[in-house]
Each structure stands twice: as C-alpha cells, then as structure tokens.
Amino acid sequence: MRKRIVLGIAVVCAALFAGGCSKGFNAFAPLTPSLKDQPKTLENAANAYASGDYVTAMEQYEQLMKDNPGSSEAKYGYVKAYVKMRVLILPLL
C-alpha cells in the first residue's frame, strides 16, 4: 500500500515537472493574473517578452515610453518586441 502511494506521488511529480518544462504550460495559471492585467513596469513588460507575448510587451513598453519619453530601456524593449513579432509573422505572409 505504501509503495503505491509513493509511486503515485512520484508519477504526479514527474508529470508536473515534465509539463512545467514545456513552453506555455503553467500549472498555477488560475492563480496568476494575466500579463495584460498587470501594471505597466519594465519588469512586467520584460516578463511578457520572455513568455513570448510580444503584443502585450509592445503595449506595455509603449505606455512606459509615453510615461517616460527618455527611457532608453522602454524604447529598446519596444524595438526588441517589434522585431521578434515581425520575424514570427513575416514567414506567414
């Protein structure tokens, strides 16, 4: 009986680990707010970029540029997200 419980826990842990390694899977997704709902900060924009949500990253960087026109980090992040989005869309055209 005890071996079955340990084996079951091991299988569940392995499945969560393997699923967590795949892109786009988040076991805690219901507990985390959407990237679009988070405040517009450089960190949140960088997180959106890192997760592959380039549209949200561009929107957040754009708002940051409006709030602080001298922010080179916001400008650089916007351009990075724009280029990455264009590279993904261009082959589809």
N, C-alpha and C positions, 0 to 999 in steps of 0.2 A: 504494500500500500504506500509506504513512504517513498519507495523508488519511483512509483508512478507520479507522485506529487512533484518530486524533484525533477523528473523527466519532463513533466508538463510545464513547470516553471522555466526550465532550460529552453524548451521549444518556443515558448512565448517570448522569452528574452532574445533568442536568436532571430525570431521573426521581426520583432521591433527593431533590432539592430540592423538587420538586412534592409528593412523598409526605410529606416532612417538614413541609410547610405544612398538611397536612390533620390534623384533630384525631384523636387516637387512634393515629396511626401513629408507630412508633419503630423505626427501622432497627437500633438497638442493643438492642432489648428482650431478647434472650437474654443480654446481658452485664450488664444491670442487675437488681438484686434487686427483688422485688415491694414495693410500698409497705407492705403488711401485715407484711412481714418486717423492716422497718427499725425501729431503736429509736424509742421514743416521745419525740420532741422537738417543740418548737414549729415548727421549720423543716420537719420531715418531715410534720407534720400540715398545715401550710400548703401544702406541695407536693401532698399528697393532695387538698386542697380545690381547688387550682389546676388539677389534672388532671381534676377532675370526679368523683372517687371520694369522695363525701360520707359514705358509711357508714364507710369507713376513717378519714376525717378526724374524724368524730364519736367513733369508738372511741379514737383517739389523744388527742384533746382531753379525753375523759372520763378516761382514765388519767392525763393530766397534771394534771387537777383533783383527782384522788384523791391524787396525789403532793404537790401543792402547792395546797391549798384557796384560798389567797389570790391565785392567779394570774388577774388580770383578762384577760390575753391568751388564756389557755386557755378561760375562760368565754365571751369574745367569739367566739372561733373556733368553739366548740361551737355557739353560737346561730346563727352565720352558716351553718354547715354544715347545721344542722337546718332552718332556714328555706329554704335552697336546695333541700334534699331534698324538703321539703313542697311547694314550688312546682312541682317536677317531677312529683311523684306526684299532687297534687290534681286536675289535669286528667284523669287516668286514671280517677278514681272517678266 
